[in-house]
């Protein structure tokens, strides 16, 4: 059985996902958590940029 690199649990299937610029093979549950964290980080960055009056692109 494959083992998830994030939670180190045995799972049926692993997915290759890019996290922090590195490819990791993780389970579906960890993939959902990583996606949520990425969305939150993008939203918080946008709020800070708007607060500072930043008009350019990333």
Residue, then its C-alpha position, 0 to 999 in steps of 0.5 A: x500500500x502506498x504511503x502519503x508523504x504528508x500524513x504518513x498514512x497508508x492509502x489506496x491512491x496517491x496524487x502528485x501535487x505541487x506544494x511550495x514549489x515541490x512535487x509531493x505524492x499525497x492522499x486526497x484528504x491532504x490534497x484538499x487541505x493543501x488546496x484550502x490553505x493555498x486559497x486562504x493564502x492567496x485571499x490574504x495576500x490580495x487583502x494586504x495588497x489592496x490595503x497598501x494600494x498595490x495596483x500591479x500584478x504578482 
